[in-house]
Amino acid sequence: MKFKRLTFLLLAAPLALLAACGNPTVTLSFSPNWYENPVNYNISDTYEFLEYAVTFEKPASEGDLRAEYDEGTYTAELSSASVSQDGKSRIGYRYTTRFHATGRYSLGGRSKEFEESIVSEVWFLGPSDALRPVRSVKTVDAFAPYPSATRVEDAATHYNYTFSVEYNEALTRAQVSYDDLLHDENDETATVKIGGSATYLDNEQMIFALRGAELVSGLTFRTINPVKQGSWKKATVALQSAPADMVYRDSFAIGGTEEARSVEATTIVLGYSGGNTGGTQSFTYAKRIADGVNTYRNVLLSMRTPLLYGLGYLNYKLKSAQFTK
């Protein structure tokens, strides 16, 4: 089977979408909506922990090869951190996400169990520096379906690797490293030129950074597509449709207190250009509806991500939040 790098197995780690083409010219500004008071805050005192339940949704129609996931977990942890870049140290953020789930592939009346985990860490500066990324590391231990398989033993390919990106202070270039933990001969390093004036975000910080952006039509930014297509390269991320305001209703805990909640929210669909895409993915964020009222901190309330080859979807829903002050 030809080796194919699939760093977009699940959105728990990266973003892997189909987006509008073209070069972005937008420079985003970020409001620190994750603080109780986005005007008066101290990065050094930052700590937040979010936990999500992950459930599987079957596709509208199923073929011979089928996937099924048990309920999984996804966590996101934000903390202050000392970050070093080009010999300089500053106080910024460390953002860590962890995904874990078990499931099975079925083919020909037989099934094969699997277990997956994805851990990502990214270090970046504060809002006054446009959340400029410093470095990121993602470790993937997961399975990708093989749709041409004729027996369940061959229905999925195991991937276990680390993908790292390190940036210079000017944010003009990135050093990319791919460390295959199963096949040393696949290890690679490369330098990617970034350049340009439009906002750049690391792939692993996107979900968090959007809490500070204005979710309006025309929102675009750049990132390195973690799916190698001949070479790693920067890509344009953009909204696929107009943002939709809604009232999100669900039960989740804040500071240990769980209750049914109705939250003013915005749903967006994002994507980026290039091949090896995974279909559109939607995100619902809480809205800050008035100055001085920031109960929900523009938190990600839910997201929906497609599995490869139309085998279904994973739905993430916030279950508990420990917000920073």
C-alpha positions as CSV (number, residue, x, y, z in Angstrom):
1,M,0.0,0.0,0.0
2,K,1.5,3.4,-1.0
3,F,2.4,5.5,2.1
4,K,0.2,8.5,2.4
5,R,0.6,11.1,5.1
6,L,-2.8,11.9,6.7
7,T,-2.3,14.5,9.4
8,F,-6.0,15.4,9.2
9,L,-7.4,12.2,10.6
10,L,-9.5,14.1,13.1
11,L,-10.1,17.7,13.8
12,A,-9.2,17.1,17.3
13,A,-5.7,17.9,16.2
14,P,-5.8,19.8,12.9
15,L,-8.1,21.6,10.5
16,A,-8.4,19.9,7.2
17,L,-11.1,21.4,5.0
18,L,-12.1,22.6,1.6
19,A,-11.8,26.3,1.2
20,A,-12.2,29.2,-1.2
21,C,-9.2,29.8,-3.3
22,G,-7.3,33.1,-3.6
23,N,-4.8,35.1,-1.5
24,P,-6.0,36.6,1.8
25,T,-5.4,40.3,2.4
26,V,-7.1,40.5,5.7
27,T,-5.2,41.3,8.9
28,L,-7.2,40.1,11.9
29,S,-7.3,41.7,15.3
30,F,-8.0,39.5,18.4
31,S,-9.9,40.4,21.5
32,P,-9.1,38.3,24.6
33,N,-12.6,37.1,25.1
34,W,-11.4,34.1,27.1
35,Y,-11.0,36.5,30.1
36,E,-13.8,37.6,32.3
37,N,-12.7,41.2,31.6
38,P,-11.1,41.3,28.1
39,V,-9.8,44.8,28.8
40,N,-8.1,44.3,32.1
41,Y,-6.3,40.9,32.3
42,N,-3.0,39.3,33.2
43,I,-1.6,36.7,30.9
44,S,0.6,35.4,33.7
45,D,-2.5,34.3,35.7
46,T,-4.1,32.4,32.8
47,Y,-5.5,28.9,33.2
48,E,-8.5,27.3,31.5
49,F,-9.6,23.7,31.0
50,L,-12.4,22.6,28.7
51,E,-13.8,19.1,28.3
52,Y,-15.9,17.8,25.4
53,A,-17.9,14.6,24.7
54,V,-17.3,13.2,21.3
55,T,-20.0,11.1,19.6
56,F,-20.3,9.3,16.3
57,E,-22.9,10.1,13.6
58,K,-23.5,7.7,10.8
59,P,-23.5,8.9,7.2
60,A,-26.7,9.2,5.3
61,S,-25.8,6.1,3.3
62,E,-23.2,3.4,4.1
63,G,-21.1,1.2,1.8
64,D,-19.4,-2.1,2.4
65,L,-16.7,-0.5,4.6
66,R,-18.2,1.0,7.8
67,A,-16.8,2.8,10.8
68,E,-18.2,3.2,14.3
69,Y,-16.8,5.2,17.2
70,D,-17.6,4.7,20.9
71,E,-18.0,7.9,22.9
72,G,-14.7,9.7,23.1
73,T,-13.2,12.6,24.9
74,Y,-11.5,15.9,23.8
75,T,-9.9,18.4,26.2
76,A,-8.4,21.8,25.6
77,E,-6.1,23.4,28.2
78,L,-4.9,27.0,28.1
79,S,-2.1,28.2,30.4
80,S,0.4,31.0,30.6
81,A,3.9,30.0,29.5
82,S,7.4,31.4,28.9
83,V,8.0,31.2,25.2
84,S,11.4,31.5,23.5
85,Q,12.0,32.6,19.9
86,D,15.2,33.6,18.2
87,G,16.9,33.8,21.6
88,K,14.2,36.0,23.2
89,S,11.9,34.9,26.1
90,R,8.5,36.4,26.7
91,I,5.3,35.5,28.5
92,G,2.7,34.0,26.2
93,Y,0.4,31.0,26.0
94,R,0.6,27.2,25.8
95,Y,-2.5,25.5,24.4
96,T,-2.8,21.7,24.6
97,T,-5.5,19.5,23.2
98,R,-6.1,15.8,23.7
99,F,-8.4,13.5,21.8
100,H,-9.0,9.8,22.7
101,A,-11.5,7.4,21.3
102,T,-12.1,3.7,20.5
103,G,-14.1,2.2,17.7
104,R,-14.1,-0.4,15.0
105,Y,-14.1,-0.8,11.2
106,S,-16.5,-3.4,9.7
107,L,-16.3,-5.2,6.4
108,G,-17.8,-8.4,5.1
109,G,-19.6,-9.2,8.3
110,R,-16.4,-8.9,10.4
111,S,-15.0,-6.0,12.5
112,K,-11.6,-4.8,13.7
113,E,-11.2,-2.7,16.9
114,F,-9.0,0.3,17.1
115,E,-7.9,3.0,19.6
116,E,-6.9,6.5,18.7
117,S,-5.2,9.4,20.4
118,I,-4.0,12.8,19.2
119,V,-2.2,15.3,21.4
120,S,-1.3,18.8,20.2
121,E,0.6,21.6,21.9
122,V,1.2,25.1,20.5
123,W,3.0,28.1,22.1
124,F,2.1,31.6,21.0
125,L,2.2,35.2,22.1
126,G,-0.7,37.4,23.4
127,P,-3.4,39.4,21.7
128,S,-1.2,42.5,21.3
129,D,1.1,40.4,19.1
130,A,-1.9,39.0,17.1
131,L,-1.4,35.6,18.9
132,R,1.8,35.1,16.8
133,P,2.8,31.4,16.9
134,V,6.2,30.3,18.2
135,R,6.1,26.6,17.7
136,S,3.8,23.6,17.8
137,V,4.0,19.8,18.2
138,K,1.3,17.2,17.4
139,T,1.6,13.5,18.1
140,V,-0.9,11.3,16.2
141,D,-1.6,7.6,16.9
142,A,-4.6,6.8,14.7
143,F,-6.0,4.8,11.9
144,A,-7.1,5.8,8.4
145,P,-9.6,3.8,6.4
146,Y,-8.5,2.0,3.2
147,P,-11.7,2.0,1.0
148,S,-10.3,-0.5,-1.5
149,A,-9.8,-3.2,1.2
150,T,-11.5,-6.6,0.5
151,R,-11.1,-7.9,4.0
152,V,-11.4,-6.2,7.4
153,E,-7.7,-7.0,8.3
154,D,-6.7,-4.5,5.6
155,A,-9.5,-1.9,6.3
156,A,-7.4,0.7,8.0
157,T,-3.8,1.9,8.1
158,H,-2.0,2.7,11.3
159,Y,-0.3,6.1,11.6
160,N,1.9,7.1,14.5
161,Y,4.0,10.2,14.1
162,T,5.0,13.6,15.4
163,F,4.5,16.8,13.3
164,S,6.4,19.9,14.6
165,V,6.6,23.4,13.3
166,E,8.9,26.2,14.6
167,Y,8.7,29.8,13.5
168,N,11.2,32.7,13.3
169,E,10.3,35.9,15.1
170,A,9.6,37.8,11.9
171,L,7.1,35.0,10.9
172,T,8.6,34.8,7.5
173,R,9.6,31.1,7.6
174,A,8.8,27.9,9.4
175,Q,10.9,24.8,10.0
176,V,8.7,21.7,9.6
177,S,9.6,18.3,11.0
178,Y,7.8,15.0,10.4
179,D,8.9,12.1,12.6
180,D,7.3,8.8,11.7
181,L,7.3,6.6,14.8
182,L,6.7,3.4,12.8
183,H,8.8,4.0,9.7
184,D,12.1,5.9,10.2
185,E,12.6,6.1,6.4
186,N,9.6,8.5,6.2
187,D,11.2,11.1,8.5
188,E,11.4,14.6,6.8
189,T,12.3,18.2,7.5
190,A,11.6,21.2,5.4
191,T,11.6,25.0,5.5
192,V,8.4,26.7,4.4
193,K,8.3,30.4,3.4
194,I,5.4,32.3,5.0
195,G,5.7,36.0,4.2
196,G,2.8,38.3,3.4
197,S,0.8,40.7,5.5
198,A,-2.3,38.7,6.1
199,T,-2.8,37.1,9.5
200,Y,-1.0,33.8,10.0
201,L,-2.1,31.2,12.6
202,D,-0.6,27.8,13.4
203,N,-2.8,24.9,12.5
204,E,-3.0,23.8,16.1
205,Q,-4.2,27.2,17.5
206,M,-7.0,27.9,15.0
207,I,-9.9,26.6,17.1
208,F,-8.7,28.7,20.1
209,A,-7.8,31.8,18.1
210,L,-11.3,32.1,16.6
211,R,-12.6,32.9,20.0
212,G,-10.9,36.3,19.7
213,A,-11.8,37.1,16.1
214,E,-14.8,38.7,14.7
215,L,-16.8,35.9,13.0
216,V,-18.0,37.8,10.0
217,S,-18.1,37.1,6.2
218,G,-14.7,37.8,4.7
219,L,-12.8,36.3,7.6
220,T,-9.6,34.7,6.2
221,F,-6.1,33.8,7.5
222,R,-3.1,31.7,6.5
223,T,-1.6,28.5,7.9
224,I,0.6,25.6,6.8
225,N,-1.5,22.8,5.5
226,P,-0.3,19.8,7.5
227,V,-1.2,17.4,4.7
228,K,1.8,17.2,2.5
229,Q,1.0,17.6,-1.2
230,G,4.4,17.3,-2.9
231,S,5.7,19.7,-0.3
232,W,4.3,21.4,2.7
233,K,3.0,24.8,1.9
234,K,1.0,27.7,3.3
235,A,-2.8,27.7,2.6
236,T,-5.7,30.1,2.9
237,V,-8.4,29.4,5.4
238,A,-11.8,31.1,4.8
239,L,-15.5,30.9,5.7
240,Q,-17.5,28.8,3.3
241,S,-20.8,30.5,4.0
242,A,-22.2,33.4,5.9
243,P,-22.0,33.0,9.7
244,A,-25.3,32.0,11.3
245,D,-26.5,33.4,14.6
246,M,-28.4,31.0,16.8
247,V,-29.4,30.1,20.4
248,Y,-27.4,27.0,21.5
249,R,-29.2,24.9,24.0
250,D,-27.5,22.2,26.0
251,S,-26.4,21.2,29.5
252,F,-22.8,21.7,30.6
253,A,-20.9,22.7,33.7
254,I,-19.1,25.9,34.5
255,G,-16.9,25.9,37.5
256,G,-18.4,22.6,38.6
257,T,-22.0,23.7,38.3
258,E,-24.0,21.9,35.6
259,E,-27.3,23.2,34.3
260,A,-29.3,23.5,31.2
261,R,-28.2,26.6,29.3
262,S,-29.3,28.8,26.4
263,V,-26.4,30.6,24.9
264,E,-26.3,33.3,22.1
265,A,-24.0,31.8,19.6
266,T,-22.6,31.9,16.0
267,T,-22.0,28.9,13.8
268,I,-19.4,29.1,11.1
269,V,-18.1,26.7,8.4
270,L,-14.4,26.9,7.6
271,G,-12.1,25.4,5.1
272,Y,-8.8,25.7,3.2
273,S,-7.6,25.3,-0.3
274,G,-5.6,22.4,-1.8
275,G,-6.0,18.7,-2.2
276,N,-6.3,16.0,0.4
277,T,-9.1,17.9,2.1
278,G,-11.6,16.4,4.5
279,G,-14.9,18.3,3.7
280,T,-16.4,21.3,5.4
281,Q,-16.4,21.4,9.2
282,S,-18.6,23.5,11.4
283,F,-18.0,25.3,14.7
284,T,-20.4,27.0,17.1
285,Y,-19.0,29.7,19.3
286,A,-20.6,31.5,22.2
287,K,-21.1,35.3,21.6
288,R,-20.2,38.1,24.0
289,I,-23.5,40.0,23.7
290,A,-22.7,43.1,25.9
291,D,-19.8,44.9,27.4
292,G,-19.3,43.7,31.0
293,V,-21.2,40.5,30.4
294,N,-18.8,37.7,29.4
295,T,-20.3,34.6,31.0
296,Y,-19.4,32.2,28.2
297,R,-16.0,33.7,27.1
298,N,-16.7,33.1,23.4
299,V,-16.0,29.4,24.1
300,L,-16.3,26.7,21.4
301,L,-19.6,25.1,22.2
302,S,-19.7,22.4,19.6
303,M,-18.1,21.3,16.3
304,R,-18.8,18.7,13.6
305,T,-16.1,17.0,11.6
306,P,-16.3,14.5,8.8
307,L,-14.5,11.2,8.8
308,L,-12.5,10.2,5.7
309,Y,-14.2,8.7,2.7
310,G,-17.7,9.6,3.9
311,L,-17.7,7.1,6.8
312,G,-19.6,9.5,9.1
313,Y,-19.0,12.4,11.4
314,L,-17.7,13.1,14.9
315,N,-19.7,15.6,16.9
316,Y,-18.0,17.4,19.8
317,K,-20.1,19.1,22.5
318,L,-18.9,21.1,25.5
319,K,-19.5,19.2,28.8
320,S,-17.5,21.3,31.4
321,A,-15.6,24.5,31.5
322,Q,-13.2,25.9,34.0
323,F,-12.6,29.4,32.7
324,T,-9.7,31.7,33.5
325,K,-10.5,34.9,35.4
